[in-house]
Amino acid sequence: MVKKQSTAYVCTECGADSPRWAGQCTACGEWNVIKEIRLGSNKKNKVNLSGYAAGNSEIKLLSHVDLTQAERISTGYAEFDRVLGGGIVNGSVVLIGGAPGAGKSTLLLQTIASAAAKGLSVLYVSGEESLQQIAERAHRLELDSHSIKMLAETSVQKICDCLEIEKPALLIIDSIQVMYSSDSESAPGSVSQVREAASYLAQYAKRNNTSIFMVGHVTKDQSLAGPMTLSHIVDVQVILSSTDDSRYRVMRSDKNRFGSVGELGFFSMTANGLKEVKNPSAMFLSRSDKPSSGSVVTVLWEGTRPLLVEIQALVTESQYGNPRRLAVGLDQNRLAMLLAVLTRHAGIMTSNDEIYANVVGGIKVTETASDLAIIVGIVSSLKDKIIPVDVVFFGEIGLNGEVRPVANGFARLNEAAKHGFKRAIIPQGNAPKVSPKNIEINAVSTVLEALAVL
């Protein structure tokens, strides 16, 4: 009797699984993207699963587990080390995603060259580009390529056979979407192949204490392509993306088992590759020489450091019956809530006006400390009043119109003072006992108080 082949229905855009075929993917909303794929046979003992978590299959007391931490390997870039949580952990698996041209391969080639210069054994496995293309890139970036070992291969079994001989400390896989495992019968790039290949390599990394960087493709909505299990397999997942200024790149960690999530790293793209940006706040504060209404500066907290960004607001009369509310880099629902608070507790009506809010530089604001700056920017544009360029704002707005304190207030003030700001309007709960030098503090409790101070 012939066994029936097991199948799965997977979205080719976002990689979401579906129990049956459908015209529209329920995860990403795209039409005609559900495809039927054939899963590989579930043969036993094809992959040795023992030691997956780099330990023996024995029961231990949690108090008896060795807490000795191995020394991390520096990537050669402080911004990259920050996103990874302090450097590369031995035996870790890192997934780096990003749009084509973001600089993923360039950054990893620079990283592996830095590791090779320190005497570490490294291997770069390319499944997309030829070795000549990578050699030309290394020559263009003026990298020392004498100690960088290369391999053009897409079979994870053959790659692991080479790894058993070379025993590298650092391995680059470019990219995981083109790798395939002979244990799966589906085509390379399919959900099952990506899952099998990533799992096979992760098991090798844990057993042999080899650090692996995998390059991942992204979909149209800038999310990582492939199955969601890919995110569970890896230890660290980061995204490298461009800003509105094509010269700069922002790296954000979405998952990190060895450090904080949400950490940001900033790079600039030059003729000699990616260079780290030492002062990212200056990158987002390239303000116009001529001050204008609706432009304010706030201090965000990204990962473990403060970041100064400019927020612009534009209020104009609506030409249609239904005024538009558009937020770029901000939460649309948060903007609607702040407008309701402004109407109820400050008596400023905006129901007949179109309102546009934008975060300069292409960064996405996810914390509520920008609430006060958004409201001040909207009122500034509505009244056509220019906010002085040396004033900074931060604070969360509650539904009762109160200005609530935020975390790390003193560090935010120090960052503002370091960049030449002379005045800060902050929540009463963040008022320091001793103010930083060269900056005047105005602590407010409500939205009305903040507008009255202005």
N, C-alpha and C positions, 0 to 999 in steps of 0.2 A: 504493500500500500504506500503510495507516494504521499509524503507529508506536505501539508499546505504551507506555503511560504507565509510568514507573518509580515504584515505591512503596517505602515503608519502614515498618517496624513500630517504634513508639516508645511508651515508657511515659509515660502522662499524669501520673504522680506525680513521678518523678525525672528524666524526660527521657532515660533510657538507650535506646540503639538495640538492636534484636534482629534476627537474620537471618530470623526467621519468627514467625508468631503463636504465642503460648503463653498458657496460662491464668494463669501466675504470672510476675512480673518477677523475673529472677535477680539484679538489682541491689538493689532495695529490698524484695523479698519480698511485695509487695502482689498481690492476686488481681484478675483481670478488669480490668486497667488497660492492657494492650497494645492499641494502636489502629493501624489501617492508615491511612497518610496518602499522598497523591499528591504527588510531588515536582515541582517546576517544571521546565520545559524548559531544557536546558543550551545556551542561545543564546550565541554568541560576541559579544564586544565590547559586551555590555550595560553592563558596568561597567569603567571604566578602571582597571586594576590597577597601572598604573605609579606609582611613587612611594609604594607602600604603607608602606614604612618610612621615609618622608620623606627619600629620597635618590635619586640617579640610578642607572640600571642600568649601572654601570661598575665594573670591578674596581679595588680599592685595596689598598695595603699597610695592615695594621692599625696600623703605627706612624705612618702619615700621616693617620689619622682625627683630626679636630678634637675635642679634649677640653674645649673651652670650654663650661662649664655656664651655661645661662641662669638668671637670678634667678627663684627660685620665688615664686609668688603665695600670700600668706597667706590662709587661709579666714576669719580673724578669731577663730579659736578655737585655742588652743595644743594642746588635746587632739586635735582633728581634724588639725592640722598634724603632730603626732607620729605618728599612725597612717599618714598619707600619706607619711611619711619626711622631713618638713620643710616641707611646703606643696605647692601645686599646680604640677606641671611643665607647661610649655607643650607642647601637642600630645598630652597624655596622655589616656587613656580610663579612667575610674574607674567600677566597678560597685558600687553600694551595695544590699545585700539586707537583708531583715528582715521580721518578721511584721507583719501589719496593725496599725496603731496604735503601732508602735515609735518613730515620729518621723522617718522618712526624708525625707518631703516637707517637714516643718517645718524640719529641719536644713539641707536644701539651699536652702530659701527664705531662711533666715537668712544662709547663706553667700553666696548671689547678691546679697542686699541689701548685705552688707559689701563685696563686690567692686565693686558699682555705686557705693557711697559713695566708693570710692577713684578713681573716674573711669574704670573699665574698662567696655567695652561688653559687655553680658550679654543673654542670651535664655533664657527659660523656656518650654519646649515641653511642653504638657500634652495627653496623650491619654486620660486617665481623668476628671479633674475639669474642671468648667467654669471659665472665667476668673473668673466671679463668686465661686465657692467659694474660689479662691486669693486673690482680692482681699480677701474677708472674713477669711481666715486672716492675711494680711499686716496688716490693720487691727487684728485682735485681738492680734497680736504687737507692735504699735506699730512696724512697720518703715517706713522711708522708701521708698515705692514709685514715686517720681517718675521714677527712672532705670531701672526694671526693665521690659524689653520682654517681652511675652507673645505666645504663639502657640498656638492650639488646632488641632493637626494630627496625623495618624497616618501619613501617607505620607512615607517617608524621602526620596523624590525631591523632593517639594514642599518639605520642610523644608530640604534642601540648596540648592534654588533660592533660598529666603529667606536662607539663610546667605551665599550669594554676594553678596547685596545688602548685608546688615547687617554682615558680617565681625565677629562677636562674638569676644571673647577667651575667654569662658566660656559654655558651653551646658549646660542641664539637660534631660534626656530623661526624662519621667515618664509611663509607664514603657516599658521596652524590649519587654515582652511584648505590648503593644497596637500597636506599630509594625508596618508592613508594607511590603514592597517589591514593586513591580510586576513585578520579574524572577521572582518566584515565584508559582505559581498556587494554592498552598495557602492555607488560611484564616489570618487573623491569630492569633498565639498559638501556632501549630504550631511544631515544631522547625525546619523549614526556613525559615519566615518569621523567627523570632527570629535564626537564624544569618545570614540574608541581610541583615536590617536592621542588626544589630550590625556586621557586616563593612562595609557601605556607609558607616555613620557613622564607623567607625574609620579607614577610608581617607580620608575627608574631613578628620578631625582631623590625621592625619599630613601631609597635603599642605598644609594651611592653617594649621598650628600653633595650632589651636583646642583648648582643654581641654574635655572632655566628661564630665559626670557622668550615668550611667544608673541609674535605679531599677529593681531587679529583684525579682520575687516569690520567695517561698520555698515549699517543699513542707511536708508535715506533720512531717517530721523536721528542719525548719529548715535544709535545704540549698537552695541556689539552684535555682530551676526553670529548665527549658530544657536545651538540649544542652550537653555538656561542652565543646564547641568555644567556647562563649561565654566560658568562663574563660580559654581560650587567646587569644582575640581581645583582651581588655582588658589594660591594663597593671597596674591595681590592683584588687583585689577585697576588699571589706570587708563585714562583717556587723554590723548594729546590732540588739542584742537587749536584752530586759528582764531584770532580776534578780528575786530573790524579793521584794524591795521594789519595788513598782510605780513609785516615784518616780525610780528610777535606770535609766540605760541604759549598756550596755557596748558599745563598738565594737572589733572585732578585725579585723586584716588577715590574710587567708588567702593573699594573693598580692600582691607588691609588687616591681616592677622597679626602683624608685627608693629603696628603703629596706628595713628589716628586716621579716621576716614574724613574725607573732605579737605585734606591738605592740598595746597596749590603750589605749583612750581612754575616759574616764568622764564621763558627763553626768547631770544631774538634770532631770526634766521639771517645769516650773513653768507658771504661768498665762501667762507671757510667753515661752514656748518653752523650748528646751533651753539649759541653762547648764552650763558645764564645771565639773567637780569638781576643785578644786585639790589636795586631800589625799585620794586614794582609799583609803589605808590606814585612815583614820578611818571611812570608810563601811562597811568590813567588820569593824570592831572595836567595834561597838555591843554590848558584852557586858552580861550581866545584872548587876545590883547584888549579887546573891547568888551567890557562886562555887559551882560544882558540879563533881562528878567527871566525868572524860571530856572536859573542855574544855581545849584547848591552843591556843597560837598559834605559827604558823610564818611564815617569811619566804620568799615566792616571788620568782622573777625573771621578770618579764613584759616581753618586748621589751628595753628599755634601762633599766628601773628596777625597784627592789625594791617588793614589795607585801606588807603584813602581812594575813594572813587567819586566821580562827579555824576550827579543825577540832574537831568533836564526835564522840565515840564512845559507843556504848551497848552494854553486854554484859549479857545476861539469860539466865536458864535457858530451855532449849528445852521447849516444851510438846508437841512432836511428835517423831517419830523422826528427822527430818532437819532439823538446825538451819539456819536461814537465814543467808546472808551478803549484806548489801545495802550497796552503796556509791553515794552520791549526790554527783556532782562529782569522783569519784575513779575510777581504773581498777579494775574488779572483779578482774581477774587479779592486779594488784599487791597488792591487799588479801589475797588468798589466799596469795600468796608470803610476805608479811610475817607472817601468822599461822603459817606453817610454820617460818619462822626463829625466831619467838618460842617455839614449842614445842621445837625442836631445841636452840637455843643459850641459851635463858633458862630452860628447864624449866617454862614456864607453859602449862598445857593449856587449850585453848579448844574442844576437839572437840565437847563436849556443850552449848555455849552458842551462842545466837543473837547475831550481831554486826552492828551497824549503824554506818556511818561517814558523816558528812555534812560538806560544806564550807559554812559559813555565808555567805549573801549570794548564792548562786546561781552563783558563779564556778566554772569547771572547772579542776582542777589537772592539768597535763600533765607536770610535771617531777618528778624523783625526790627533790628536796630536802625534800619533805614526809614522807619515810619515817619518820624518827625521831619526828616529832610524832604520826604515826598510831599507832605502836607505844606511845608514852607515853600517848596518850589511851585506847587499849584497856586497858592495864594499870591506868590510873587508874580507869576505870569498873569493871573486874573486881574490884579491891581496894577500891573505894569510897573512894579517897583523893583529896582535892582538890589540884590543882596550883596553886601560888601564881600570882596573876594577873599578876605582874611578871616571869615567866619565859618566855623564847622558845626555840624549838627549830628546828634545821634540820640536815639531813644525810641522805645516801643510805645505805641498808642493803644490804649484800651478802649472798649466800647463806651465807657462813660466819659471819654474825653481826657482821661488822666495820662500823664507821661510816665511810663514805668521804667525802672532801671534795667540795664542790660549787663551782661557779664564782661569782665575785663575792662571796666571803665577807665581806670587809671592808665593802663597801657595804651588805650585809644587816645587819651589826652596827650601822652608823651609823643606818640606818633604824629599827632597834629602839630604840636609845638616844634617838633624836629623839622617839619616842612614849612615853617614860617607862619602858621596861623596864629592870630593874635587874640581870638575870642572864640569861645565854645559855648553853645547853648545845649545843655544836657539835662537829664532827669535829676530831680532832687535827691533820689537815692544813690546817684553816682557822684555826688559832690564830695571831693576829697577834702581831708582835714588840712593838708598842705598842698596847694596848687603847684603844678609844674611851672618852671620859670618862663617868663615872657608870654604867658597866655592868660587872659581874663576869663573867669568861669561865671556863667549865668545859669544857675540851677532853677528849673521850673517844675511845677507839679501838674499843670494842665495845658491843653492846647491854647487856650485863651491867654495864659501867662506867656507862653512862647511867642505868640503873635504880638502881644503887647510890648515885649522886650524889643522886638524888631521895629 
